């Protein structure tokens, strides 16, 4: 499930602030990173639904929340307009 988070995505997330200050066409990596993070979150959520241990399910939910939040930040950076 974490295979969806590639080194390129990590690099994109690391420089999300810088990418937000670039022209719209240069923000495409943020969209790719957001999509990958959303896929990873969905995969973790699917696996969590199969787990019977409540603590493990809660931990997986926390991971899903973190991946989803990172995807939202990438999407927000796409929508940001440089001044």
Backbone as CSV, one residue per row, in Angstrom:
resi,resn,N_x,N_y,N_z,CA_x,CA_y,CA_z,C_x,C_y,C_z
1,UNK,0.817,-1.200,0.000,0.000,0.000,0.000,0.854,1.254,0.000
2,UNK,2.003,1.214,0.649,2.874,2.395,0.656,3.724,2.484,-0.603
3,UNK,3.640,1.471,-1.467,4.355,1.519,-2.737,3.852,2.663,-3.605
4,UNK,2.626,3.118,-3.328,2.049,4.223,-4.096,2.747,5.542,-3.787
5,UNK,3.462,5.593,-2.677,4.167,6.821,-2.294,5.603,6.702,-2.810
6,UNK,5.822,7.269,-3.970,7.110,7.151,-4.645,8.086,8.218,-4.144
7,UNK,9.366,8.027,-4.401,10.348,9.063,-4.043,10.028,10.409,-4.702
8,UNK,9.493,10.369,-5.928,9.123,11.608,-6.608,8.021,12.340,-5.847
9,UNK,7.057,11.577,-5.331,5.979,12.187,-4.554,6.525,12.827,-3.285
10,UNK,7.425,12.141,-2.629,8.017,12.674,-1.396,8.761,13.965,-1.698
11,UNK,9.506,13.970,-2.804,10.228,15.176,-3.198,9.252,16.313,-3.501
12,UNK,8.161,16.002,-4.177,7.147,17.015,-4.498,6.536,17.589,-3.233
13,UNK,6.209,16.714,-2.289,5.612,17.165,-1.027,6.601,18.049,-0.274
14,UNK,7.869,17.658,-0.291,8.897,18.447,0.388,9.001,19.868,-0.170
15,UNK,8.755,20.020,-1.462,8.880,21.352,-2.054,7.519,21.936,-2.457
16,UNK,6.452,21.516,-1.787,5.097,21.995,-2.102,4.997,23.511,-1.992
17,UNK,5.614,24.098,-0.991,5.563,25.547,-0.827,6.193,26.274,-1.994
18,UNK,7.308,25.774,-2.467,7.986,26.371,-3.607,7.148,26.199,-4.875
19,UNK,6.562,25.015,-5.045,5.736,24.768,-6.221,4.490,25.648,-6.227
20,UNK,3.975,25.975,-5.054,2.794,26.834,-4.966,3.093,28.230,-5.488
21,UNK,4.355,28.605,-5.491,4.756,29.936,-5.969,5.109,29.949,-7.458
22,UNK,4.879,28.837,-8.146,5.217,28.754,-9.569,3.948,28.900,-10.411
23,UNK,4.108,29.110,-11.721,2.937,29.191,-12.610,2.120,27.893,-12.549
24,UNK,0.848,28.002,-12.879,-0.074,26.862,-12.782,0.438,25.602,-13.480
25,UNK,1.006,25.748,-14.657,1.451,24.582,-15.421,2.569,23.820,-14.723
26,UNK,3.320,24.492,-13.866,4.421,23.845,-13.155,3.959,23.151,-11.877
27,UNK,2.674,23.214,-11.582,2.148,22.611,-10.352,1.623,21.193,-10.570
28,UNK,1.748,20.679,-11.781,1.258,19.339,-12.081,1.781,18.268,-11.134
29,UNK,3.048,18.329,-10.698,3.530,17.312,-9.760,2.711,17.263,-8.466
30,UNK,2.166,18.398,-8.062,1.329,18.413,-6.858,0.057,17.599,-7.068
31,UNK,-0.521,17.687,-8.240,-1.732,16.907,-8.540,-1.416,15.416,-8.538
32,UNK,-0.269,15.043,-9.093,0.137,13.636,-9.101,0.376,13.136,-7.673
33,UNK,1.030,13.962,-6.864,1.288,13.582,-5.475,-0.027,13.435,-4.713
34,UNK,-0.944,14.371,-4.909,-2.240,14.300,-4.220,-2.979,13.024,-4.605
35,UNK,-2.984,12.683,-5.882,-3.669,11.475,-6.337,-3.040,10.217,-5.724
36,UNK,-1.726,10.176,-5.686,-1.040,9.030,-5.081,-1.325,8.904,-3.598
37,UNK,-1.336,10.029,-2.907,-1.650,10.019,-1.474,-3.079,9.550,-1.239
38,UNK,-3.991,9.982,-2.096,-5.384,9.549,-1.974,-5.520,8.051,-2.235
39,UNK,-4.768,7.539,-3.210,-4.794,6.087,-3.480,-4.250,5.315,-2.285
40,UNK,-3.158,5.800,-1.710,-2.581,5.124,-0.543,-3.553,5.158,0.624
41,UNK,-4.208,6.287,0.843,-5.187,6.396,1.929,-6.331,5.411,1.720
42,UNK,-6.797,5.297,0.487,-7.890,4.358,0.187,-7.451,2.919,0.433
43,UNK,-6.216,2.595,0.065,-5.699,1.242,0.276,-5.599,0.917,1.766
44,UNK,-5.114,1.867,2.547,-5.006,1.652,3.993,-6.400,1.511,4.594
45,UNK,-7.334,2.330,4.160,-8.704,2.259,4.685,-9.339,0.911,4.365
46,UNK,-9.092,0.396,3.177,-9.620,-0.914,2.791,-9.058,-2.005,3.685
47,UNK,-7.754,-1.937,3.924,-7.119,-2.937,4.787,-7.599,-2.799,6.227
48,UNK,-7.790,-1.574,6.689,-8.228,-1.339,8.067,-9.599,-1.931,8.319
49,UNK,-10.453,-1.913,7.312,-11.802,-2.460,7.466,-11.777,-3.967,7.713
50,UNK,-10.703,-4.607,7.328,-10.570,-6.058,7.484,-9.943,-6.460,8.814
51,UNK,-9.430,-5.494,9.569,-8.708,-5.778,10.811,-9.701,-5.877,11.967
52,UNK,-9.546,-6.908,12.764,-10.484,-7.095,13.877,-10.030,-6.382,15.153
53,UNK,-8.734,-6.126,15.277,-8.205,-5.465,16.476,-8.539,-3.969,16.446
54,UNK,-9.292,-3.486,17.441,-9.692,-2.077,17.450,-8.502,-1.103,17.482
55,UNK,-7.444,-1.457,18.191,-6.272,-0.581,18.268,-5.584,-0.478,16.907
56,UNK,-5.451,-1.591,16.221,-4.839,-1.582,14.895,-5.708,-0.798,13.917
57,UNK,-7.023,-0.944,14.042,-7.935,-0.175,13.181,-7.786,1.324,13.431
58,UNK,-7.652,1.704,14.703,-7.481,3.119,15.045,-6.163,3.653,14.493
59,UNK,-5.103,2.861,14.591,-3.819,3.283,14.041,-3.915,3.469,12.527
60,UNK,-4.598,2.549,11.865,-4.763,2.667,10.414,-5.580,3.909,10.069
61,UNK,-6.590,4.198,10.863,-7.406,5.391,10.637,-6.556,6.648,10.775
62,UNK,-5.635,6.641,11.724,-4.732,7.780,11.898,-3.846,7.950,10.668
63,UNK,-3.361,6.853,10.123,-2.547,6.908,8.910,-3.376,7.445,7.741
64,UNK,-4.598,6.962,7.610,-5.489,7.436,6.544,-5.710,8.940,6.675
65,UNK,-5.961,9.390,7.902,-6.164,10.825,8.127,-4.934,11.635,7.721
66,UNK,-3.743,11.137,8.046,-2.508,11.838,7.696,-2.284,11.892,6.189
67,UNK,-2.506,10.778,5.518,-2.342,10.747,4.061,-3.364,11.660,3.383
68,UNK,-4.587,11.638,3.889,-5.638,12.493,3.325,-5.322,13.969,3.542
69,UNK,-4.801,14.291,4.713,-4.428,15.682,5.001,-3.301,16.136,4.080
70,UNK,-2.331,15.277,3.848,-1.230,15.628,2.942,-1.757,15.854,1.523
71,UNK,-2.699,15.026,1.090,-3.298,15.203,-0.235,-4.041,16.540,-0.312
72,UNK,-4.758,16.887,0.745,-5.470,18.165,0.775,-4.504,19.345,0.711
73,UNK,-3.378,19.228,1.403,-2.374,20.295,1.342,-1.819,20.456,-0.073
74,UNK,-1.593,19.349,-0.750,-1.118,19.424,-2.140,-2.164,20.098,-3.012
75,UNK,-3.406,19.721,-2.834,-4.484,20.331,-3.635,-4.624,21.825,-3.316
76,UNK,-4.465,22.181,-2.051,-4.539,23.602,-1.672,-3.397,24.388,-2.305
77,UNK,-2.220,23.776,-2.374,-1.075,24.450,-3.000,-1.315,24.654,-4.491
78,UNK,-2.044,23.744,-5.116,-2.374,23.901,-6.534,-3.266,25.111,-6.728
79,UNK,-4.201,25.295,-5.820,-5.176,26.385,-5.926,-4.632,27.738,-5.491
80,UNK,-3.473,27.755,-4.854,-2.877,29.004,-4.385,-2.420,29.831,-5.575
81,UNK,-2.672,31.106,-5.532,-2.242,32.014,-6.603,-1.038,32.819,-6.124
82,UNK,0.076,32.736,-6.867,1.234,33.555,-6.463,0.909,35.042,-6.592
83,UNK,1.473,35.823,-5.682,1.235,37.266,-5.699,2.139,37.980,-6.659
